[in-house]
Amino acid sequence: MEENMKLATVEDTVEYHLFLIPDEPRDPEKHKEILQKYIERIMTHFAPMLVPYIWQNQPFNLKYKPGKGDVPAHMFGMTKFGDNIEDEWFIVYVVKQITKEFPELVARIEDNDGEFLLIEAADFLPKWLDPDNSANRVFFHQGELCIIPAPRKPGAVSWLPSTPPTIPQALNIISTHPEKILASDSIQAAVNRRIRGYPEKIQASLHRAHCFLPAGIVAVLKQRPRLVAAGVQAFYLRDPIDLRACRIFKTFLPETRIMASVTFTKCLYAQLVQQRFVPDRRSGYKMPPPSHPQYRAHELGMKLAHGFEILCSKCSPHFSDSKKSVMTTSPLWAGFLESLKKNDYFKGLIEGSAQYQARLEMAKNYFQLSVNRPESSLALSPGEEILTLLQTTPFDIEELKKEEANLPPEDDDQWLDLSPDQLDQLLQEAAGKKEAEPISKKEEQNYDLTQVSESMKAFISKVSTHKGAELPREPSEAPITFDADSFLNYFDKILGPRPHESDSDDLDDEDFECLDSDDDLDLKTQGTGEEASLKGTLNDLKSYMAQMDQELANTSIGKSFTTQKQMEPLSQTTSNNSDEEDSGAGGSVMTPVDVDLNLVSNILESYSSQAGLAGPASNLLQSMGVQLPDNTDHRPTRLWPPHHD
């Protein structure tokens, strides 16, 4: 009946902590009161930006968290952002702005991956900083990213602990040496690049579309626009048990459908559009043919209606009335509302007008979810909230139908169908790289393939450990350094000998020591007899490997490599033809492999086979700052040697 049903998802979570400095001893109750006042001030100050925001799963929120162990009492929040990574980076922006607006506050933020801010700036971190010693070092203070350094030697700097600091130690360092712990400009830039454009960027992340929806859902979304996220998630994460409630609709009847404009985030819209789904015939949701001009609106409305029906089917129609009065009985609401008025939240709207009431309802919802979050046992589920709105908010279907003629235009959804070039551009922008300029015709004709081999050599010569390999910097960032001897020795062991050598695996004593370093082999301490035995074993290994090379030379594997003799001028080749035959017949002379030529030709062949799409060759070359021209010759790949001086 349907495809692409998703049964489960990993809920990615971001946590944020706000501490007050200086962290002086205070009466616990008085400290709690101070922090709660800060929560009210923060949530009121940022209400104009946070109230209309549509969250994927959970909103930004703060609550008082009592001290435990060496962690003092502070303000704490946790948000499950699910599939929309932009929610996480918006929270980073909000937290950064909080510390800028309230300079006496220090914030730290982390998610399931740990210190994700360091992950974002991984290319620019100092060598000493790694996951093992990064605990309690990364903070926001006065709107700036701070990283508490580690001393090179224990006790070298009196105010720096030799081990990762505790939270009280970190707060003391930040308050006494704020100018000495600022992150480098490159690290700051890497993080700021991800949050650049907020808060204006919020509007760019939204998508407005027409949906053919039951009138009840239209009325609910007028009061609670954010509930569109819950409806989409319920449909997106549905399972066969959920769909039982959608065989025959009880809450949102298809006969009441009207055309309405719905605002999604781009993430939610993509989730709703990309899943194929055919409704049960018994549901009454009949779809027009795909050629119908409003087919997309019918499809979106049908899917969203299924999501809302699933939400309502999961709660009892007679849930406790005590849940409905949690917000209105809170003693904080009156003060919060007064603070909103002082911060011009209502934009001069006349009290009691339709627009004023709409903003008031959004503020109430925001207060309940973010400021005065009830215990989980008293919190309304999305389904209960929808049923409550249907019971308490009267609506006239005929009045809603009249609005169909004045719907705002839909947004263009061409962003769903990105070309490979557009996708590459987005990925480069996300990585902070400038878009590569197209290669001109003249540059294509004069393209120097030695750039490919040189870049690959530079990559191989970089440091590699169990944590990964270091990629060379962009050409504009640092010059490429290349140790030719190390590179050729490495390839000699794999591909064959150089012209002046007779063996393909020239393992000297130093290489062998390096290979056995894990076993703590120290050749300098070996006796004379052991040294002789070791050299004999090494000579036997060389002889054995040479025999293997001779045998492989006449196989398909050996013939797949281009040798240096094959690239000699044709005249010289023909004149010495008989000599080559004799030498080939004897099989005693190994022709050295042309390492550069084989390297470049294989990369070009791999690049050509990608047909303009992403692949290993283009990804590796792009990471090293090498841009190849487009392949305009669609004939089978013809290999040629790079220019040698």
C-alpha positions as CSV (number, residue, x, y, z in Angstrom):
1,M,0.0,0.0,0.0
2,E,2.9,2.3,0.6
3,E,6.7,2.7,0.2
4,N,9.5,4.2,2.3
5,M,7.7,3.7,5.6
6,K,10.1,4.8,8.4
7,L,9.6,2.9,11.7
8,A,12.1,4.6,13.9
9,T,14.6,7.4,14.1
10,V,17.5,8.4,16.3
11,E,16.5,11.5,18.3
12,D,19.5,13.9,18.2
13,T,19.6,16.1,21.3
14,V,21.4,19.3,22.1
15,E,22.0,20.4,25.7
16,Y,22.9,23.9,26.9
17,H,24.0,25.2,30.3
18,L,24.1,28.8,31.5
19,F,26.2,29.7,34.5
20,L,26.4,32.9,36.5
21,I,29.9,34.3,37.2
22,P,31.6,35.0,39.4
23,D,30.6,31.7,41.0
24,E,30.5,32.8,44.6
25,P,28.9,30.9,47.5
26,R,25.3,31.9,47.8
27,D,22.3,30.9,49.8
28,P,20.7,28.0,47.7
29,E,17.2,29.5,47.8
30,K,18.4,33.0,47.0
31,H,20.5,31.6,44.1
32,K,17.5,29.7,42.8
33,E,15.5,32.9,42.9
34,I,18.2,34.8,41.0
35,L,18.5,32.2,38.3
36,Q,14.7,32.0,37.8
37,K,14.6,35.7,37.3
38,Y,17.3,35.4,34.7
39,I,15.2,32.7,32.9
40,E,12.3,35.0,32.8
41,R,14.4,37.9,31.5
42,I,16.1,35.8,28.9
43,M,12.9,34.2,27.6
44,T,11.1,37.5,27.5
45,H,14.0,39.3,25.7
46,F,14.2,36.7,23.0
47,A,10.5,36.0,22.7
48,P,10.0,38.0,19.4
49,M,12.4,35.7,17.8
50,L,11.5,32.4,19.5
51,V,7.7,32.6,19.6
52,P,7.0,32.2,15.8
53,Y,9.8,29.7,15.3
54,I,8.7,26.3,14.0
55,W,10.7,23.6,15.8
56,Q,11.2,20.1,14.3
57,N,10.6,18.3,17.7
58,Q,11.1,20.4,20.8
59,P,11.5,24.2,21.4
60,F,14.4,26.1,23.0
61,N,13.7,26.1,26.8
62,L,15.3,26.9,30.1
63,K,14.7,25.7,33.6
64,Y,16.5,25.8,37.0
65,K,18.9,22.9,37.6
66,P,20.1,22.5,41.2
67,G,23.8,21.9,41.9
68,K,25.2,18.4,42.0
69,G,28.7,17.4,42.9
70,D,31.2,20.0,41.5
71,V,28.6,21.4,39.1
72,P,27.0,24.5,40.6
73,A,23.3,25.3,40.2
74,H,22.6,26.8,36.8
75,M,20.1,27.3,34.0
76,F,19.7,24.2,31.8
77,G,17.9,23.4,28.6
78,M,17.6,20.4,26.3
79,T,16.1,20.2,22.8
80,K,15.5,17.2,20.6
81,F,16.0,18.6,17.1
82,G,15.7,15.3,15.2
83,D,16.3,15.6,11.5
84,N,16.5,19.4,11.3
85,I,20.1,20.3,12.0
86,E,19.3,24.0,11.6
87,D,17.4,23.9,14.9
88,E,20.6,23.0,16.6
89,W,22.6,25.8,15.0
90,F,19.8,28.3,15.7
91,I,20.1,27.3,19.4
92,V,23.9,27.9,19.2
93,Y,23.1,31.4,17.8
94,V,20.5,32.0,20.6
95,V,23.0,30.9,23.3
96,K,25.7,33.0,21.9
97,Q,23.4,36.1,21.9
98,I,22.4,35.4,25.5
99,T,26.0,35.6,26.7
100,K,26.4,38.8,24.6
101,E,23.2,40.4,26.1
102,F,24.0,39.2,29.6
103,P,27.8,39.4,30.0
104,E,27.7,38.0,33.5
105,L,26.6,34.6,32.1
106,V,28.8,31.9,30.7
107,A,27.4,29.1,28.5
108,R,28.5,25.7,27.3
109,I,26.7,23.6,24.7
110,E,27.0,20.0,23.5
111,D,25.0,17.3,21.7
112,N,25.1,13.5,21.2
113,D,28.5,13.9,19.5
114,G,29.9,15.8,22.4
115,E,31.8,19.1,21.7
116,F,30.2,19.6,18.2
117,L,31.6,23.1,18.0
118,L,35.1,21.7,18.0
119,I,34.0,19.2,15.4
120,E,32.8,22.0,13.2
121,A,36.2,23.8,13.6
122,A,38.3,20.6,13.5
123,D,40.6,21.8,10.7
124,F,41.8,24.7,12.8
125,L,42.2,23.2,16.3
126,P,45.5,23.2,18.1
127,K,47.3,19.9,18.0
128,W,47.0,19.4,21.8
129,L,43.2,19.5,21.8
130,D,41.4,16.2,21.3
131,P,38.3,14.5,22.7
132,D,40.2,13.1,25.6
133,N,41.1,16.5,27.1
134,S,38.4,18.8,25.8
135,A,35.9,18.4,28.7
136,N,34.9,21.7,30.3
137,R,37.1,23.8,28.0
138,V,34.7,25.2,25.4
139,F,32.4,28.1,26.5
140,F,30.6,31.2,25.2
141,H,31.3,34.4,27.1
142,Q,30.2,37.9,26.1
143,G,29.3,36.6,22.7
144,E,32.7,35.1,22.0
145,L,33.8,31.5,21.8
146,C,36.4,30.6,24.5
147,I,38.7,27.6,24.7
148,I,40.6,27.2,28.0
149,P,44.1,26.2,27.1
150,A,46.2,23.4,28.6
151,P,49.7,24.2,29.9
152,R,52.6,22.6,28.0
153,K,54.1,21.5,31.3
154,P,52.3,20.9,34.5
155,G,52.5,24.0,36.7
156,A,54.0,26.1,33.9
157,V,51.0,28.5,34.1
158,S,49.7,29.1,37.7
159,W,46.1,29.7,36.7
160,L,45.8,26.7,34.3
161,P,45.2,23.2,35.8
162,S,47.3,20.4,34.2
163,T,44.1,18.2,33.8
164,P,40.8,19.2,32.2
165,P,39.2,21.8,34.5
166,T,36.2,21.3,36.6
167,I,33.2,23.6,36.1
168,P,34.1,25.9,39.1
169,Q,37.7,26.1,37.9
170,A,36.6,26.9,34.3
171,L,34.2,29.7,35.6
172,N,37.0,31.2,37.7
173,I,39.4,31.2,34.7
174,I,36.9,32.8,32.5
175,S,36.1,35.5,35.0
176,T,39.7,36.3,35.8
177,H,41.5,35.8,32.4
178,P,38.8,36.4,29.7
179,E,41.2,37.9,27.2
180,K,43.6,35.0,27.4
181,I,41.2,32.2,26.5
182,L,39.5,33.6,23.3
183,A,39.4,31.0,20.5
184,S,41.5,31.8,17.5
185,D,40.0,33.8,14.6
186,S,39.9,30.7,12.4
187,I,38.0,28.7,15.0
188,Q,35.6,31.6,15.6
189,A,35.0,32.0,11.9
190,A,34.3,28.3,11.4
191,V,31.5,28.4,14.1
192,N,30.2,31.8,13.0
193,R,29.9,30.6,9.4
194,R,27.2,28.1,10.5
195,I,25.1,30.7,12.4
196,R,25.7,33.6,9.9
197,G,22.4,35.2,8.8
198,Y,20.3,34.7,11.9
199,P,17.7,35.9,12.8
200,E,16.9,36.9,9.1
201,K,17.8,33.3,8.1
202,I,14.7,32.0,9.9
203,Q,12.4,33.3,7.2
204,A,14.6,31.7,4.5
205,S,14.2,28.3,6.2
206,L,10.4,28.4,5.8
207,H,8.3,27.1,2.9
208,R,4.7,28.1,2.3
209,A,2.4,25.7,0.4
210,H,-1.3,25.2,-0.4
211,C,-2.9,22.2,1.2
212,F,-6.4,20.7,0.8
213,L,-7.1,20.1,4.5
214,P,-10.0,19.3,6.8
215,A,-11.4,22.5,8.3
216,G,-10.5,21.4,11.8
217,I,-6.8,21.2,11.0
218,V,-7.0,24.6,9.3
219,A,-8.5,26.1,12.5
220,V,-5.9,24.4,14.7
221,L,-3.0,25.6,12.7
222,K,-4.4,29.2,12.8
223,Q,-4.0,29.0,16.6
224,R,-0.9,26.8,16.8
225,P,1.2,27.0,13.6
226,R,4.0,25.0,15.3
227,L,1.7,21.9,15.4
228,V,2.4,21.3,11.7
229,A,5.7,19.8,12.9
230,A,3.9,17.2,15.1
231,G,1.6,16.3,12.3
232,V,4.4,15.8,9.8
233,Q,6.4,13.8,12.2
234,A,3.4,11.6,13.0
235,F,3.0,10.8,9.3
236,Y,6.7,10.5,8.6
237,L,7.3,8.0,11.5
238,R,4.0,6.1,11.1
239,D,3.8,2.3,11.5
240,P,1.1,-0.2,10.6
241,I,-0.5,0.2,14.0
242,D,-0.8,3.9,13.5
243,L,-2.4,3.5,10.2
244,R,-5.2,1.4,11.7
245,A,-6.7,4.7,13.0
246,C,-6.7,6.1,9.4
247,R,-8.8,3.3,7.9
248,I,-11.9,5.3,8.9
249,F,-11.3,8.9,10.0
250,K,-13.1,9.9,13.2
251,T,-11.7,13.4,13.9
252,F,-10.8,15.0,10.6
253,L,-13.4,13.9,8.0
254,P,-12.5,14.3,4.3
255,E,-15.9,15.9,3.5
256,T,-14.8,19.0,5.4
257,R,-11.7,19.7,3.3
258,I,-10.9,23.3,2.2
259,M,-7.9,24.9,0.5
260,A,-5.5,26.6,3.0
261,S,-2.0,28.0,3.1
262,V,0.3,26.2,5.5
263,T,3.8,27.3,6.5
264,F,6.4,24.5,6.9
265,T,10.1,24.5,7.5
266,K,11.9,23.2,4.5
267,C,12.9,20.1,6.4
268,L,9.2,19.3,7.2
269,Y,8.1,20.1,3.7
270,A,10.7,17.7,2.2
271,Q,9.7,15.0,4.6
272,L,6.1,15.3,3.6
273,V,6.7,15.5,-0.1
274,Q,9.3,12.8,-0.6
275,Q,7.4,9.9,0.9
276,R,5.1,8.0,-1.4
277,F,1.8,7.0,0.2
278,V,-1.6,5.7,-1.0
279,P,-4.5,6.2,1.4
280,D,-6.8,3.4,2.4
281,R,-9.9,3.3,0.2
282,R,-12.1,3.2,3.3
283,S,-10.6,6.5,4.5
284,G,-12.6,8.6,2.0
285,Y,-9.4,10.5,0.9
286,K,-9.7,10.2,-2.8
287,M,-6.9,11.7,-4.9
288,P,-7.3,13.4,-8.3
289,P,-5.1,12.3,-11.2
290,P,-1.4,13.4,-11.1
291,S,-2.1,15.7,-14.0
292,H,-4.6,17.7,-12.0
293,P,-3.3,21.3,-11.4
294,Q,-3.9,21.0,-7.6
295,Y,-2.7,17.4,-7.2
296,R,0.2,18.5,-5.0
297,A,-2.2,20.4,-2.7
298,H,-4.4,17.4,-2.4
299,E,-1.5,15.1,-1.7
300,L,0.0,17.3,1.0
301,G,-3.4,17.8,2.7
302,M,-4.0,14.0,2.6
303,K,-0.7,13.2,4.2
304,L,-1.0,16.0,6.8
305,A,-4.5,14.8,7.7
306,H,-3.2,11.3,8.3
307,G,-0.6,12.7,10.7
308,F,-3.1,14.7,12.7
309,E,-5.5,11.8,12.9
310,I,-2.7,9.6,14.2
311,L,-1.9,12.1,16.9
312,C,-5.5,12.3,18.1
313,S,-5.9,8.6,18.0
314,K,-3.2,8.2,20.6
315,C,-4.9,10.0,23.4
316,S,-8.2,9.5,25.3
317,P,-11.0,11.9,24.4
318,H,-11.6,12.4,28.2
319,F,-8.1,13.2,29.3
320,S,-7.8,15.1,32.6
321,D,-9.0,18.7,32.8
322,S,-6.1,19.4,35.2
323,K,-3.8,19.4,32.2
324,K,-5.7,22.2,30.5
325,S,-5.3,24.7,33.4
326,V,-1.6,24.3,34.0
327,M,-0.6,27.5,32.2
328,T,-3.4,29.8,33.3
329,T,-2.9,29.0,37.0
330,S,0.9,29.8,36.9
331,P,1.9,32.8,39.0
332,L,4.6,33.7,36.5
333,W,2.2,34.3,33.6
334,A,1.0,37.8,34.6
335,G,4.6,39.0,35.0
336,F,5.7,37.4,31.7
337,L,2.8,39.0,29.8
338,E,3.7,42.4,31.3
339,S,7.3,41.9,30.2
340,L,6.2,41.1,26.7
341,K,4.2,44.4,26.5
342,K,7.2,46.3,27.7
343,N,9.4,44.7,25.0
344,D,6.8,45.7,22.3
345,Y,5.9,42.1,21.5
346,F,2.5,43.1,20.3
347,K,3.8,45.8,17.9
348,G,1.2,48.4,18.8
349,L,-1.8,46.1,18.0
350,I,-5.1,47.0,19.5
351,E,-5.9,44.8,22.5
352,G,-8.7,42.4,21.6
353,S,-8.2,42.6,17.8
354,A,-7.8,39.4,15.8
355,Q,-4.1,39.9,15.3
356,Y,-3.5,40.8,18.9
357,Q,-5.3,37.6,20.0
358,A,-3.3,35.5,17.6
359,R,0.0,36.8,19.0
360,L,-1.4,36.4,22.5
361,E,-2.2,32.7,21.8
362,M,1.3,32.2,20.4
363,A,2.8,33.8,23.6
364,K,0.7,31.5,25.8
365,N,1.9,28.5,23.9
366,Y,5.5,29.7,24.1
367,F,5.2,30.3,27.8
368,Q,3.8,26.9,28.5
369,L,6.5,25.1,26.4
370,S,9.6,27.1,27.2
371,V,9.2,29.1,30.4
372,N,6.8,27.2,32.6
373,R,7.2,23.7,31.4
374,P,5.0,21.4,33.5
375,E,6.0,18.0,34.7
376,S,5.8,15.3,32.0
377,S,2.7,13.8,33.7
378,L,0.8,17.1,33.4
379,A,2.1,18.2,29.9
380,L,-0.3,18.0,27.0
381,S,0.7,15.7,24.2
382,P,0.2,17.1,20.7
383,G,-2.9,15.1,20.2
384,E,-4.4,16.3,23.5
385,E,-3.5,19.9,22.5
386,I,-5.3,19.5,19.2
387,L,-8.4,18.0,20.8
388,T,-8.4,20.8,23.4
389,L,-8.3,23.4,20.6
390,L,-11.1,21.7,18.7
391,Q,-13.2,21.8,21.8
392,T,-12.5,25.3,22.9
393,T,-12.0,27.2,19.6
394,P,-15.2,27.5,17.5
395,F,-14.8,27.9,13.8
396,D,-17.1,28.4,10.8
397,I,-16.3,26.3,7.8
398,E,-18.1,28.7,5.5
399,E,-15.9,31.6,6.7
400,L,-12.8,29.5,6.2
401,K,-13.9,28.7,2.6
402,K,-14.2,32.4,1.8
403,E,-10.5,32.8,2.6
404,E,-9.7,30.3,-0.2
405,A,-9.9,33.1,-2.8
406,N,-7.3,35.3,-1.0
407,L,-4.6,32.7,-0.2
408,P,-1.0,34.0,-0.5
409,P,1.0,32.5,-3.4
410,E,2.9,29.3,-2.8
411,D,6.7,29.2,-2.6
412,D,8.7,27.6,-5.4
413,D,10.0,24.2,-4.4
414,Q,12.7,23.9,-7.0
415,W,15.2,23.7,-4.2
416,L,14.1,20.1,-3.8
417,D,15.6,19.2,-7.2
418,L,19.2,20.4,-7.0
419,S,21.5,19.7,-9.9
420,P,24.9,18.2,-9.1
421,D,26.6,21.6,-9.6
422,Q,24.2,23.3,-7.2
423,L,24.7,20.5,-4.7
424,D,28.5,20.8,-4.9
425,Q,28.1,24.6,-4.4
426,L,26.0,24.1,-1.3
427,L,28.5,21.6,0.1
428,Q,31.4,24.0,-0.6
429,E,29.6,26.8,1.1
430,A,28.8,24.6,4.1
431,A,32.5,23.7,4.3
432,G,33.5,27.4,4.1
433,K,35.2,27.1,0.7
434,K,34.9,29.6,-2.0
435,E,33.2,28.4,-5.2
436,A,35.8,27.3,-7.7
437,E,36.0,29.4,-10.8
438,P,35.3,27.6,-14.0
439,I,38.3,26.6,-16.1
440,S,38.6,28.4,-19.4
441,K,39.1,26.8,-22.8
442,K,42.7,27.9,-22.9
443,E,43.4,26.5,-19.4
444,E,41.8,23.2,-20.5
445,Q,44.2,22.9,-23.4
446,N,47.2,23.8,-21.3
447,Y,46.2,21.9,-18.2
448,D,49.3,20.5,-16.5
449,L,48.6,16.9,-15.2
450,T,51.7,17.0,-13.0
451,Q,49.5,19.0,-10.6
452,V,47.5,15.8,-10.0
453,S,50.5,13.7,-9.3
454,E,52.2,16.3,-7.1
455,S,49.0,16.8,-5.0
456,M,48.7,13.0,-4.6
457,K,52.3,12.8,-3.5
458,A,51.8,15.6,-1.0
459,F,48.8,13.7,0.4
460,I,50.8,10.5,0.8
461,S,53.6,12.3,2.5
462,K,51.3,13.7,5.1
463,V,51.1,12.3,8.6
464,S,48.7,9.4,9.0
465,T,47.6,7.8,12.3
466,H,44.8,5.6,13.6
467,K,42.8,8.8,13.8
468,G,43.0,9.5,10.0
469,A,45.2,11.3,7.5
470,E,45.9,15.0,7.2
471,L,44.8,16.5,3.9
472,P,47.0,19.1,2.3
473,R,45.8,22.7,2.7
474,E,44.3,24.6,-0.2
475,P,47.0,26.1,-2.5
476,S,46.1,29.5,-1.3
477,E,46.6,28.5,2.4
478,A,50.0,26.8,2.3
479,P,52.6,25.6,-0.2
480,I,52.7,21.9,-0.9
481,T,55.8,20.3,0.4
482,F,57.0,17.0,-1.0
483,D,59.7,14.5,0.1
484,A,60.5,12.7,-3.2
485,D,62.7,10.1,-1.6
486,S,60.0,9.0,0.9
487,F,57.4,8.9,-1.8
488,L,59.5,6.8,-4.2
489,N,60.6,4.4,-1.5
490,Y,57.0,3.9,-0.6
491,F,56.0,3.1,-4.1
492,D,59.0,1.0,-4.7
493,K,57.7,-1.4,-2.1
494,I,54.3,-1.7,-3.9
495,L,54.8,-1.2,-7.6
496,G,58.3,-2.2,-8.5
497,P,61.9,-1.1,-8.6
498,R,63.4,2.2,-9.7
499,P,65.8,2.0,-12.7
500,H,69.0,1.6,-10.6
501,E,67.5,-1.0,-8.3
502,S,67.0,-4.7,-8.9
503,D,64.4,-5.4,-6.1
504,S,60.9,-4.1,-5.8
505,D,60.9,-4.2,-2.0
506,D,64.0,-2.5,-0.7
507,L,63.5,-2.9,3.0
508,D,66.5,-1.6,4.8
509,D,67.2,-2.0,8.5
510,E,65.4,1.3,9.4
511,D,62.2,0.2,7.7
512,F,62.3,-3.1,9.4
513,E,62.8,-1.5,12.8
514,C,59.9,0.7,12.1
515,L,57.7,-2.2,11.2
516,D,58.6,-4.1,14.4
517,S,58.4,-1.0,16.6
518,D,55.1,-2.2,18.1
519,D,56.9,-5.3,19.4
520,D,59.6,-3.2,21.1
521,L,62.3,-4.7,18.9
522,D,65.6,-2.8,19.4
523,L,68.1,-3.9,16.9
524,K,70.9,-2.0,18.5
525,T,70.9,-4.3,21.5
526,Q,70.9,-7.5,19.5
527,G,74.0,-9.7,19.5
528,T,76.2,-10.2,16.5
529,G,74.7,-13.6,15.8
530,E,71.1,-12.3,15.9
531,E,72.1,-9.5,13.5
532,A,73.5,-11.9,11.0
533,S,70.3,-14.1,11.3
534,L,68.2,-11.0,10.8
535,K,70.1,-9.9,7.8
536,G,69.9,-13.4,6.3
537,T,66.1,-13.4,6.8
538,L,65.9,-10.0,5.2
539,N,67.9,-11.2,2.2
540,D,65.7,-14.2,1.8
541,L,62.6,-12.0,1.9
542,K,64.1,-9.7,-0.8
543,S,64.9,-12.7,-3.0
544,Y,61.4,-14.1,-2.4
545,M,59.7,-10.8,-3.3
546,A,62.0,-10.4,-6.4
547,Q,60.8,-13.9,-7.7
548,M,57.2,-12.9,-7.1
549,D,57.8,-9.7,-9.1
550,Q,59.2,-11.7,-12.0
551,E,56.3,-14.1,-12.0
552,L,53.7,-11.3,-11.8
553,A,55.5,-9.4,-14.7
554,N,54.0,-11.6,-17.3
555,T,50.5,-11.8,-15.8
556,S,47.6,-9.5,-16.5
557,I,48.3,-7.7,-13.2
558,G,51.9,-7.0,-14.2
559,K,50.9,-6.0,-17.8
560,S,48.3,-3.6,-16.4
561,F,51.0,-1.2,-15.3
562,T,52.7,1.2,-17.8
563,T,56.5,0.9,-17.6
564,Q,59.1,3.5,-18.4
565,K,60.4,1.6,-21.4
566,Q,56.9,1.6,-23.0
567,M,57.0,5.4,-23.0
568,E,60.3,5.7,-24.9
569,P,60.2,7.4,-28.3
570,L,58.8,5.2,-31.0
571,S,62.0,5.3,-33.1
572,Q,64.1,4.1,-30.3
573,T,61.6,1.4,-29.5
574,T,61.5,0.0,-33.0
575,S,65.3,0.2,-33.4
576,N,65.8,-1.9,-30.3
577,N,62.9,-4.2,-30.9
578,S,65.1,-7.3,-31.1
579,D,66.8,-6.4,-27.9
580,E,63.5,-6.1,-26.1
581,E,62.4,-9.5,-27.3
582,D,65.6,-11.1,-26.1
583,S,65.3,-9.4,-22.8
584,G,61.6,-10.3,-22.5
585,A,62.4,-13.9,-23.3
586,G,65.1,-14.1,-20.7
587,G,62.9,-12.5,-18.1
588,S,65.9,-11.5,-16.1
589,V,65.6,-7.8,-16.4
590,M,62.7,-6.0,-14.8
591,T,61.4,-2.8,-16.5
592,P,60.6,-0.2,-13.9
593,V,57.1,1.0,-13.5
594,D,56.4,4.7,-14.3
595,V,54.8,5.6,-11.0
596,D,53.7,9.1,-12.0
597,L,52.0,7.9,-15.2
598,N,50.2,5.1,-13.6
599,L,49.0,7.3,-10.8
600,V,47.7,10.0,-13.1
601,S,46.2,7.7,-15.7
602,N,44.2,5.7,-13.1
603,I,42.9,8.8,-11.4
604,L,41.8,10.2,-14.8
605,E,40.1,6.9,-15.7
606,S,38.3,6.9,-12.4
607,Y,37.3,10.6,-12.8
608,S,36.1,10.0,-16.3
609,S,33.9,7.0,-15.2
610,Q,32.1,9.3,-12.7
611,A,30.4,11.0,-15.7
612,G,30.3,14.3,-13.9
613,L,28.8,12.9,-10.6
614,A,30.4,12.8,-7.2
615,G,32.9,9.9,-6.7
616,P,36.1,8.9,-5.0
617,A,38.5,10.5,-7.6
618,S,36.8,13.9,-7.6
619,N,36.3,14.0,-3.8
620,L,39.9,13.2,-3.2
621,L,41.2,15.7,-5.7
622,Q,38.8,18.4,-4.5
623,S,39.9,17.9,-0.9
624,M,43.5,18.6,-2.1
625,G,42.5,21.8,-4.0
626,V,42.8,20.2,-7.5
627,Q,40.1,21.0,-10.0
628,L,40.1,19.0,-13.3
629,P,38.5,20.4,-16.4
630,D,35.3,18.7,-17.7
631,N,35.8,15.7,-20.0
632,T,34.7,17.0,-23.4
633,D,36.1,13.9,-25.2
634,H,33.5,11.2,-24.8
635,R,35.6,8.5,-26.6
636,P,37.2,5.7,-24.5
637,T,39.8,7.1,-22.1
638,R,43.2,7.5,-23.8
639,L,46.1,7.8,-21.4
640,W,49.1,10.0,-22.0
641,P,52.1,10.8,-19.9
642,P,52.4,14.1,-18.0
643,H,55.0,16.5,-19.2
644,H,58.5,15.8,-17.7
645,D,61.2,18.4,-17.8
